[in-house]
Amino acid sequence: MPAGIEPDNCFYVQNHHLMIGKTRLDLAVDPAPDLAIKVDLTSRTARSAYVALGVPEIWQYADRQLRIFRLQDGDYIESLDSGIFPQCQPTAVINHCLEICRTRGRGTALREFQAWMEQSLNR
């Protein structure tokens, strides 16, 4: 494998059907995850490893902000929207909910996030 990554989480969305029944990931034959989520509290993510693997989208949380990076022409370009979830703008709502969590509490933030998710899914 030419590169390694350590996301906090990664997901198959568009390619989920290719991963059904798999118990072990083999990037020599399996596609890269569609989305990697990285929380950078003490160090910054080196996106070059994600480029090498061809991960289409990274959501990076650092400095109290969520940022979306989409792979385009061999490099990550910051974007306000998600190619994986085109029907919504996750940076705005997640950053808003994180601020609510800091100022009014986790329960309120979770309820607002749940309401946003339900509204987004019903569009």
C-alpha positions as CSV (number, residue, x, y, z in Angstrom):
1,M,0.0,0.0,0.0
2,P,1.5,3.4,-1.0
3,A,0.1,5.4,1.9
4,G,-1.6,5.0,5.2
5,I,-4.3,7.1,6.9
6,E,-5.6,7.3,10.4
7,P,-9.0,9.0,10.2
8,D,-11.1,9.2,13.3
9,N,-13.8,7.6,11.2
10,C,-14.4,6.7,7.6
11,F,-17.5,5.8,5.6
12,Y,-18.6,4.1,2.4
13,V,-21.6,6.0,1.0
14,Q,-21.6,5.7,-2.8
15,N,-19.6,2.5,-2.7
16,H,-21.3,0.9,0.3
17,H,-22.7,-1.9,-1.9
18,L,-19.1,-3.0,-2.8
19,M,-18.3,-3.4,0.9
20,I,-21.3,-5.5,2.0
21,G,-20.1,-8.7,3.6
22,K,-16.5,-7.6,3.8
23,T,-14.8,-8.2,7.1
24,R,-11.4,-6.8,6.2
25,L,-10.5,-3.9,4.0
26,D,-7.9,-4.5,1.3
27,L,-7.1,-1.3,-0.6
28,A,-5.3,-3.3,-3.2
29,V,-8.7,-4.4,-4.5
30,D,-11.3,-2.4,-2.5
31,P,-12.1,1.3,-3.2
32,A,-10.9,3.9,-0.8
33,P,-13.6,5.1,1.7
34,D,-15.9,7.8,0.2
35,L,-15.5,10.0,3.3
36,A,-12.9,10.4,6.0
37,I,-13.6,12.4,9.1
38,K,-10.6,13.7,11.0
39,V,-10.6,15.6,14.3
40,D,-7.4,17.6,14.7
41,L,-7.0,18.8,18.2
42,T,-3.2,18.7,18.7
43,S,-1.8,18.1,15.2
44,R,-2.9,18.7,11.6
45,T,-3.9,16.0,9.1
46,A,-1.5,15.5,6.2
47,R,-4.0,15.3,3.4
48,S,-1.4,14.0,0.9
49,A,-1.9,10.4,2.2
50,Y,-5.6,10.7,1.5
51,V,-4.8,12.0,-2.0
52,A,-2.6,8.9,-2.6
53,L,-5.4,6.6,-1.6
54,G,-8.0,8.6,-3.6
55,V,-10.4,9.4,-0.7
56,P,-12.9,11.7,-2.4
57,E,-13.8,13.8,0.6
58,I,-12.4,14.7,4.0
59,W,-14.3,16.4,6.8
60,Q,-11.7,18.0,9.1
61,Y,-12.5,19.5,12.5
62,A,-9.9,21.9,13.8
63,D,-10.0,25.2,15.6
64,R,-13.7,24.8,16.5
65,Q,-14.7,24.6,12.9
66,L,-15.6,21.8,10.5
67,R,-14.1,22.2,7.0
68,I,-14.9,20.1,4.0
69,F,-12.2,19.2,1.4
70,R,-13.1,17.6,-1.9
71,L,-10.6,15.8,-4.1
72,Q,-10.3,17.5,-7.5
73,D,-7.5,17.0,-10.0
74,G,-5.2,15.3,-7.5
75,D,-5.5,17.9,-4.7
76,Y,-8.0,18.8,-2.0
77,I,-10.0,21.9,-2.5
78,E,-12.0,23.4,0.4
79,S,-15.7,23.5,-0.2
80,L,-18.8,24.7,1.6
81,D,-20.8,21.7,0.3
82,S,-20.4,18.0,0.2
83,G,-20.3,15.9,-2.9
84,I,-21.4,12.9,-0.8
85,F,-24.4,14.7,0.7
86,P,-25.3,17.3,-2.0
87,Q,-28.7,18.0,-0.6
88,C,-27.4,19.8,2.5
89,Q,-24.6,22.1,3.6
90,P,-23.1,20.2,6.6
91,T,-20.4,22.8,7.5
92,A,-23.0,25.4,8.4
93,V,-25.2,23.2,10.5
94,I,-22.5,21.3,12.3
95,N,-20.6,24.4,13.2
96,H,-23.9,25.9,14.4
97,C,-24.7,22.8,16.5
98,L,-21.1,22.8,18.0
99,E,-21.6,26.4,19.1
100,I,-25.0,25.5,20.6
101,C,-23.3,22.6,22.4
102,R,-20.7,25.1,23.9
103,T,-23.3,27.7,24.9
104,R,-26.5,25.9,25.6
105,G,-25.6,22.3,26.1
106,R,-25.2,19.0,24.4
107,G,-28.9,18.0,24.6
108,T,-30.1,21.2,22.8
109,A,-27.4,20.8,20.1
110,L,-28.3,17.1,19.5
111,R,-32.0,18.0,19.2
112,E,-31.3,20.7,16.7
113,F,-29.0,18.4,14.7
114,Q,-31.7,15.7,14.7
115,A,-34.3,18.2,13.5
116,W,-31.9,19.3,10.7
117,M,-31.2,15.7,9.7
118,E,-34.9,14.9,9.5
119,Q,-35.6,18.0,7.4
120,S,-32.7,17.2,5.1
121,L,-33.9,13.6,4.5
122,N,-37.4,14.8,3.8
123,R,-36.4,17.2,1.0
